[in-house]
Amino acid sequence: MKLSNSFFYTLREEAKDEDSRSGNLLVRAGMIKKSSSGVYMIMPMGKRVLKKIEDIIREEMDASGAQELLMPALILEELYVQSGRRDAFGSNMFALKDRYQKEYVLGPTHEELFAIAAGMKGRSYKDFPYNLYQIQAKYRDETRPRYGLIRTREFLMKDAYSFDVDLDGLDVSYQKMFEAYQRIFDRMELNYKIVKADTGAMGGLLSEEFQAICAIGEDVVVGCEGCDFSSNLEISEVVDQISDDDSAQLERELVETPQAKTIEEVAAFFHRKPSDFVKTLLYQVDGKEIVAFLLRGDRELNETKALKLLGANAMELANFADVERITHAKVGFAGPIDLGIRIIMDRQVAHMKNFIVGANHTDYHYVNVNLNDFNADIIADIALVQEGDVCPCCGKHLTFTKGIEVGNTFKLGTKYAQSLGLQYLDKDNQLKPVVMGSYGIGLARCMAAVVEQHNDEAGIIWPRPIAPYQVAIVVAAHQDEAQMEAAAQLYDALLHANVDVLLDDRKERAGVKFKDMELIGIPYRITVGRGISEGKVELKVRGAQDSRELALDEVVNEMQRILASS
């Protein structure tokens, strides 16, 4: 591509409405432009990067035996009702009606349609296994779109689905996809970790996430200082450590605690640690029932664990009016004694003695409370793991890092096959549900994650496999005919040698061109300048401090050698 007659621009100033390094750099590099909140245009230079990511994914998917198709984005809402996922997605789905008042949604994901498509072939056990995939836009009405391409309302996604006759077959298909994903992210030169995760609205038997390690990542990746344990924060177990406390149970006492509502205020009032307090949190679950959750004072509720435990779709803190109606006290004094609603207790509380709770009486707390003072309906691990907690595998301390989820893999089992009637005849001529797997990659998220990991003060440093161009030829003085002629000949020679090259022949100062090539992150820059009179050009690697001279007639062979070895 010659920049003098192409659609190319860069911005010198910081992007004012971008809250991430990647978003800012991609906007400044002229690769993306925000259209509305969470919706972006992908400009020509950015489209080249996205296309190269897409090519890597397609190559690895095809090599794994998967076959590509394309599904509609406009889907009948009743399919999601039939699969039981309409309520799970809730307001995150874009919903609309056609002129006949038929209800549709814009597809947030496509398990339902793939299950229907699979039914066109999967009628006998002999038809399996197979894997189908697509690369297509998805739509989710995110509450808070942010971080540029990392959390958007419209995004490009590769989703694949495997179909098998049993769980053993699913294991084989899953492993193929798992290994393909590792190759995909390795080729993008992403620094990532693979973690166990919650199956969420997808459901199924197993979920694993590929997390690109990044300081602005929205997910917390839990690791261990002593082993290779890794997990998403949402499902990480809080190891149940039984205390050796053999102290006697004391007599419960009601104590006035004026103006002490928070854990910190109550702990200070009694001169005790927050861990000596048991807090009572009231949540409304699925808009139907208010449930109390009991946790140690220094712990937070893990809502993902709580939802899974209750088989619920959504939960939120009960409003003040409901709390006061149930506890007969102002907010801040809830406790488990004589509460009158269902109580879910974290298993750490089961080992506590003589703790402090709210008294369901304004300005009062109970001290020396024990388990025989109230009844818990369920005792389970519902706490959010904390950094420094004990690893469930080796007993060493857990560590936290931030990650961007760029890919996920699910063992769905028969969830969708049963709800949508996807069956096959086995060897005994008996109908059985098909066993499915689901595998997703966010292409634009990959693009953003790479930029978050590969940049410096000058701009983006694209890994060669996904750079918009591998080589940039910069003409230092556009008014110098010898430089322009030599650059044009070199450009043609590199194109002929199948090198992905652009020619910056714009009528701009050399410094502007250098800054632009650094900003857009081209891996190799060849400068045609004064040395051309002696048949010399300058080669510089993006991110390196130094450059080196090359003879003009050596450039093509040298670039072929470099690109073949990198």
Secondary structure, DSSP 4 states (H G I P E B T S, - for coil): -BGGGS-----SSPPTT--SHHHHHHHHTTSEEEEETTEEEE-HHHHHHHHHHHHHHHHHHHHTT-EE----SEEEHHHHHHHT-HHHHGGGSEEEE-TT--EEEE-S--HHHHHHHHTTT-SBGGG--EEEEEEEEEE---SS-BTTTTB-SEEEEEEEEEEESSHHHHHHHHHHHHHHHHHHHHHTT--EEEEE---GGG-SSEEEEEEEE-TT-SEEEEEESSS---EEGGG-----PPP---PPPPPPEEEE-TT--SHHHHHHHHT--GGGBEEEEEEEETTTEEEEEEEETT--B-HHHHHHHHT-S-EEEPPHHHHHHHHSS-TT---STT--S-EEEETTGGG--SEEEE-SSTTEEEEEE-GGGS--SEEE--BPP-TTPBPTTTSSBEEEEEEEEEEEEEEEETHHHHHHT-EEE-TTS-EEEPEEEEEEEEHHHHHHHHHHHSEETTEE---GGG-S-SEEEEES-TT-HHHHHHHHHHHHHHHHTT--EEEE--SS-HHHHHHHHHHHT-SEEEEE-GGGGGTEEEEEETT-S-EEEEEGGGHHHHHHHHHHH-
